[in-house]
Amino acid sequence: MLAEYEDIRKKLETELIGKKKSVLYTDLISNIRRIADYLTEKQPKTRKGLKTIMGGEILELESERLERIGRQKGLKEGLKEGLTKGLQEGEQNGLKKGLLEGKQNQAIETIRKMIDRGYSDKQILELFTEEELHAAQTDK
């Protein structure tokens, strides 16, 4: 009986695994195990031998392998998407920040030149904010 089940398992593995039908293989082995458990209910040694041949380890390895592959693909795709999105957001934020800092620095330099040429605070405040004027006066 054990030899017959071993032969069935090998034939299923050869036929189905090679043809990328591992889910069908897993289902068939699972059903065969259930039938074998029922048939060998009162024969513990035979039952143990069948479990080794039709194997919990085969089912676990196949299902674990499929789960691992799925997780790896998901992780890879998630990391790629996250990296791409993060780089885009970082680039956009950096550009905005750079433009803002550039405008602020330009305003401060213009205010300093105006101060050097004798413009009053009132005249400068017509064109710039108090914060910019204060920054130009203190950052010299």
MODELLER restraints for C-alpha pairs under 7 A, 6 or more apart:
rsr = mdl.restraints
at = mdl.atoms
rsr.add(forms.Gaussian(group=physical.xy_distance, feature=features.Distance(at['CA:2:A'], at['CA:49:A']), mean=6.84, stdev=0.5))
rsr.add(forms.Gaussian(group=physical.xy_distance, feature=features.Distance(at['CA:2:A'], at['CA:50:A']), mean=6.15, stdev=0.5))
rsr.add(forms.Gaussian(group=physical.xy_distance, feature=features.Distance(at['CA:6:A'], at['CA:53:A']), mean=5.81, stdev=0.5))
rsr.add(forms.Gaussian(group=physical.xy_distance, feature=features.Distance(at['CA:9:A'], at['CA:54:A']), mean=6.32, stdev=0.5))
rsr.add(forms.Gaussian(group=physical.xy_distance, feature=features.Distance(at['CA:12:A'], at['CA:25:A']), mean=6.56, stdev=0.5))
rsr.add(forms.Gaussian(group=physical.xy_distance, feature=features.Distance(at['CA:13:A'], at['CA:25:A']), mean=6.84, stdev=0.5))
rsr.add(forms.Gaussian(group=physical.xy_distance, feature=features.Distance(at['CA:16:A'], at['CA:22:A']), mean=6.11, stdev=0.5))
rsr.add(forms.Gaussian(group=physical.xy_distance, feature=features.Distance(at['CA:16:A'], at['CA:25:A']), mean=5.88, stdev=0.5))
rsr.add(forms.Gaussian(group=physical.xy_distance, feature=features.Distance(at['CA:17:A'], at['CA:25:A']), mean=6.93, stdev=0.5))
rsr.add(forms.Gaussian(group=physical.xy_distance, feature=features.Distance(at['CA:26:A'], at['CA:59:A']), mean=6.07, stdev=0.5))
rsr.add(forms.Gaussian(group=physical.xy_distance, feature=features.Distance(at['CA:29:A'], at['CA:54:A']), mean=6.58, stdev=0.5))
rsr.add(forms.Gaussian(group=physical.xy_distance, feature=features.Distance(at['CA:33:A'], at['CA:54:A']), mean=6.63, stdev=0.5))
rsr.add(forms.Gaussian(group=physical.xy_distance, feature=features.Distance(at['CA:37:A'], at['CA:47:A']), mean=6.36, stdev=0.5))
rsr.add(forms.Gaussian(group=physical.xy_distance, feature=features.Distance(at['CA:40:A'], at['CA:46:A']), mean=6.52, stdev=0.5))
rsr.add(forms.Gaussian(group=physical.xy_distance, feature=features.Distance(at['CA:40:A'], at['CA:47:A']), mean=5.38, stdev=0.5))
rsr.add(forms.Gaussian(group=physical.xy_distance, feature=features.Distance(at['CA:107:A'], at['CA:132:A']), mean=6.94, stdev=0.5))
rsr.add(forms.Gaussian(group=physical.xy_distance, feature=features.Distance(at['CA:108:A'], at['CA:132:A']), mean=6.06, stdev=0.5))
rsr.add(forms.Gaussian(group=physical.xy_distance, feature=features.Distance(at['CA:108:A'], at['CA:135:A']), mean=6.79, stdev=0.5))
rsr.add(forms.Gaussian(group=physical.xy_distance, feature=features.Distance(at['CA:108:A'], at['CA:136:A']), mean=4.90, stdev=0.5))
rsr.add(forms.Gaussian(group=physical.xy_distance, feature=features.Distance(at['CA:111:A'], at['CA:124:A']), mean=6.87, stdev=0.5))
rsr.add(forms.Gaussian(group=physical.xy_distance, feature=features.Distance(at['CA:111:A'], at['CA:133:A']), mean=6.61, stdev=0.5))
rsr.add(forms.Gaussian(group=physical.xy_distance, feature=features.Distance(at['CA:111:A'], at['CA:136:A']), mean=6.32, stdev=0.5))
rsr.add(forms.Gaussian(group=physical.xy_distance, feature=features.Distance(at['CA:112:A'], at['CA:136:A']), mean=5.87, stdev=0.5))
